[in-house]
Amino acid sequence: MPALTRLPYGIGTWFAGDLWVGVPALLAVVAGVALLTALSAVSALSAVVRSPLGVAQQSDPRRTRMIRLALFVGLVLYVVTTARGGGLRTPQIVALLILFYGAFWIVGPWAVDRLGRIMGRFARRPATLLAARRLSDDPRGAWRTVSGLVLAGFVAGFFSVAQLSFGGFTHPDQVAVAVPGGTHTSVTVRATADRARELLKEAGVPATVQVRTGDQSNESPLLGNPGVTARISGGPARLDTAVTVLAPLNPAAPAYTDKAFTAVDDLATDELRSLSLATMAVSFLVATASAGLSAAANVLDRRRVYGRLRLAGTPLRVLDRARVRETVVPLVLLAGTMTGCGVYGAMQLNKAVGTTINTAGALQLAACVVLGAGAMFAAIGAGRPLLRAVTVNPAQQPD
């Protein structure tokens, strides 16, 4: 919270009271998480009640069904169709986001299951074969390990590349000079245009000067008012020079660009982008911690299997490689695919509003991917001592 209070928004930064949800809400979240964890544990133990011997012998691997893919396609089509109509209220937008999130949560285990089967079919090394078997035997558990980073990758891909904009008022590379209306407006506008050409030529600024008599409201920053516009070539530096050169043409209303109208929106957009970046950083941290805890829990859950493999002569390094691959392979493929989907969605949004890709955001996305991958490998590697500990002297274990 102290770090987040330093993020600027509006006319200042945040107060700690703005970010603190309060003790009742915090306790409610903790109680809700504990309740969901208990329900998940009870549902997982239902198979033990039905067939304890079958569970002990792992005779019925938990397969996934094609209905997951059908539900995923149906939910995504519904969200896309509903969002395309526009005019949605905030509760409806939140509901669609929850449905979109749930769609990927439904299809995730199915994708991991199919990935495990493909890996097993083409495996050439023992570690890869063991990892494929684990993925296909417990796709839900494997998905839980990587789901946080997969969904965080989608959010990162979208918000990093998306060029957010609040308005469609864009007239790039144009400088406008308004001329007061009156009886001789057209004469004054032409004289102003001639003088603008002279000033720009003397300053060495390449430009195309046009006369606006007030009948082309959508083609210039003049918004239908009479005046002169100059389309500047040479980039932002030349554009700033042109604004300075043309300022004397109308001291009462100096020359301006479209930034004069979008400055406030641009500021809000930059601040929202900073908040999105902070959200992505927190999401990656939480997802990485979750993946590390899940990887350690999987080692403890499979300690009997690991012990038997060690007794059968499987080297510890092979078990460790299998453990890493069963997490890294679905993470790379699924998180990479989801990040690409986020980037694609952002590019389509940019195309719809007439903006280009956010270059700075793309660099931030690359940094997030590199740091996230490094943190993920570190979290998985932290379980190596635990694997060594649970496989020491497996013959002395009770089971």
N, C-alpha and C positions, 0 to 999 in steps of 0.2 A: 504493500500500500504506500509506504513512503516513496518508493521509486515511481509509482504511477501518478502520485500527486504532482510530479514535476512535468507531466505532459501538458503542454499549453492547449487551451481551447477557449475560443471567444476572446475576451479581453484579459484573460489571466490564466492561471493554472487551477488545478482541482484542489478542493479541500478534502482532508481525510474523512470528514463526515459525509461527503458526497459518495465515497467509495465503500464505507462501512455499512453493511447490510443490517447490522444489529444482532444482539444476542438471540432473540427468538427465531429469527430467520436462519441464523447459523446453526442453532440446535436442531431446527426442523430439517435442514439439509443433512446433517449428520445422522439423524434418526432415519430419514428416508433412505440414505445409502446403506445403513445397517439393515434396514428391513428388506431392501432389494437383494442384498448379499445373502441374507438368511433364506429368502424365497428361492434364490438361485441354487443354494446348497441343498435345500430340501428337494427341489425338482431334480437335481442331479442324482440324489440318493434314491429316487423312486425306482430306478432300474434295479438297484440292490434288493429292494423289497420284493419286486416281481420275480427276479431270477438271480439270486446271489451267486450260484455256481457259474452261471453264464457270464456274469460280470467278472468274477475272479479269473476265469479262463479266457476272457476277452473274445468270446465266440460270436459276438454280435457287434461289430464295429458300427459306430454311429454315423450312418450315411446321411447324405442330404438329398432332397428330392428336387425335381425340376419345377415344382410349384413355386420354389423360391425365385427362380428366374422369371417365371410368368408374373408373379406379384411385383417384382422389381420393374419389369417393363410396363406393367399397368400403372404403377404409381408414378413413374417418371413421365409417362405420356399424360397422365392426369395433371401433374404439376405444370408441365410445359403448356398444355392446352389452356389451363386456367390462368396462368400468368400472362399468356399472350394477349388475353382480352383486355388487360389493364383495369384501372379504376378500383383496385383492391384496397381495403382498409388494413390498418396495422394488424389486428387480430387474424385476418385472413392471410396476410403475408407470413406471419409467425407460424400459422398452421401449415402453410405450404412448405416452409423451411423444415418443420418437424417431419412432415411426410417425406421430403426429399432425403433427409438424414436417415429416416427409418428404412427407406428403400435400399440404400447402400448397406445398412446393417443387416437387412434380410438376405441380400444376395452375397454378402461377404463369405459366410461359411461354404456356400455352394461353390464359389470361385476357388476357395482354398482346397476343397475336396477334389475338384477337377484338376487343379494344378498338381496335387499330390499324385493322382493317377497318371498324369502325363510324365511327371518326373520318374515315377517307378517304371514306366514302360521304356524310357530311354536312359535309365541309370547305367553308368559304367563303373562306378566306384562304390565300395561298401557304405561310405558315409552318406552319399547321395541316396542310395537305396533305403537306408534307415530313416533318413529325413523324409523321403516320400511316403514311407509306411506310416510315420507318425502323423503326417499331414492328412492322409486319407483315413486313418483310424480315428482321429479326433480333430476334425476341421473346425469345430466351434471353439475349442481351446486355442488352436493356432490363430484363429481370427481374432480372438480376444487379445492376444499378445500384440498384434500389429494394427488393430483397428484404430487406435487413437492416432497414430502417425499417418495412417492412410487418409482418414478424414481431415486431419490437420493439413495434409498435403493439398487436398482439394481447396480448402479455404485459402491457403497460402498462394496457390496458383492463381486463384481468381482475383483476390484483392491486391496482389502484387502487380499484376499486369493491367488490371482494369483502370482505365482513365476516367475516373468519376467526374461527372459534370452535372451541375444543377440547371443549366440553361442551354438553349440552342443558339445563343447570340454569338456567332463566330464569324469574323471578317478578317482573317489573317493577312498580314503584310499591307494593311491599308491605313492611311492617315487621313482624317477628316477635318475639314475646316468649315464651320457653319457660317452662313452669311445672313444678316438680318433681312427679313422680308419687307416688301414695300412695292411702290409703283414701278421702280426700275430694278427689280430683283434680278432679272435675267442678265441685264447689262452689268450689274455689280458682280454677279457670279462669274461671267466670262472674264471680266477684268481681274478678278481674284485668281482665276485659273491661269491667266497669262503671267501674273506676278509669281505664282507658285512654281511655274515651269522655270522662270528665270532664277529664283532662289535655289531651287534644287540643282539646276545646272551649274550655278556658281559653286555650290557646295560639293559637286562631284557625286551626287546621289542619283543613280539610275532609277527613273520612276516614270509611270504613265499616269498623267493627270486627266481626270474626267470631270465634266460639268454635271452637277446634279440639280435639277430644277424642282425636285420635290415629288416626282412621280415614280420613283423606284425605291420604295420603302424597304424592300427585302434584299437589296443588293449592296448596301453600304452602311457604315455606322451612323449615318445621318438620320436614320429612322424616318425618312420621308421629308425631312426639312431641306430647304435649298442650301447649296454649298458646293464645296469642291472636295474630291477624294483623290488621293495619290496612291497608286499601288507600287510599293517599293520592292526593289530587288537587292539582294545582298545580305539578308539575314537580320537578326535583332539589332546589331550595332548600327546598321544603316537606317533601320526603322527609328531608332532613338534620335539619330542625327536629323532625320526628316522632321520629327516632331519639334525639335529645337529650331530648325531653320524656318518652318512655317508658322511658328508662334506669333510673329509680328503681323501676320495678315489680319487677325482679328483679336486685338488685345482683350476685348471684353469676353471672348469665348475662345481661348487658345486651342491650337490643334490637339487632337487626341486620337487614340486608337480604341479598339474594342475592349482593351484592358480597363478602360475607364468605367465600363459597365459591369465587367465580370470580376473586378478586383476582390470584392467581398466574397463572392462565390468561390473564387480561386483560393482565397485564404481558408475558407471553411473546408474545401476539398483537401487541401494540404493537411489540415488538422485531422480530418477524418482518416486520411492515409496514415498519419502517424499513429493514431489510435488503433488502426487495423494492424499495423506492424507490431505494436505492443501486444495486441491480442494474439497474433501469430506466435510471437516469442513465448508467451505464457502457455499457449496450446502445445507447442513443441516440448516445452519443459515437462508439462503434465503427462503428455503422451509418452515421452521417453521414460519418465519415472514409472509409469504404468507398465510399459513393456519390460523394463528391468525386473519389476516385482513379479510379473507373470512368468518371465523366464525362470526366475529362481523358484517360484511355486511349482512349475512344471518339473524341475529337477527333483524336488521333494516328492511330488506325486508319482514319479516314475523311478524312484530309487530301487524298487524291487526289480524292475526290468533292466535297469542299468547294472545292478549287481549280478543278475543272471548272465548278461552279455559279457561282463568281465570274467565270470567263471568259465564261460565258453571260450575264452581266449581273445576277446575283442580288445584291442589296445585302447587306452584311455583317450589318446588323441583322435581316434576314429569316432568315439562317442561324442567328444567335444565338437568335432567338425560337423557331425550330424545334427547336434543340438543347435549349432550356429546356422547351418543351412536351412533348417526347418523354419527359422525365423527370418533370415535374410532374404531368401528367395521369394516368398510371398510379399515381403515388405518392398523389395525392389520393384517387382512386377506390378503389384496392386497400387502401392503408393505412387510409383511412376505414372501408371495409367490414370489414377485419380488426379494427380497434379497436372497432367496433360489435359484432362477434361476441364479442370478449373481454368487453365490458360486459354483453352479453346472457347469456353463460355465468356471469358473476359474479352477476348478478341471479337467475338460476335457482338457483345455489348458496345465495345468501342466502335465497331463498324456501324451499328444502329444509330449512335449519337454523333457520328461523323468525326471521331477522334482517332488518334493513332495509339500505338502501343506505348505504355509507360516504361521508358528505358531504365530510369532509376529503379522502378519497381521490379523490373526483370533482373537487375543486378542484385537487389535485395532478396529476390526469390532464390537466385543461385546461391547466395550466401546462406540462406536458411536451409536449403537442401544439403549443402556441404556440412554445416554445423549439425543439422539434424541427423545426418548419416553418421557423423563422428560420434555424436552422443549416443546413438543407438548401438553402435558397435561397442562403445565403452560399457553401456548397460548390460549388453549380452555377455561381454567378456568378464564382467564382475561375477557371473555365476560359475565361472570355471573352478575356483577353489571349492565351491559348494559341491560341484560334481565330483571332484577328487575326494572330498570328505565322505560322501555317501557311498562311494565305491571302494573305500579302503577295507580290506579284509572282508569281502562279501560272503565268504564261507561261514563267518561267525555270526551273520545276521540270523534272527529267529526264523524268517521265512525262507 
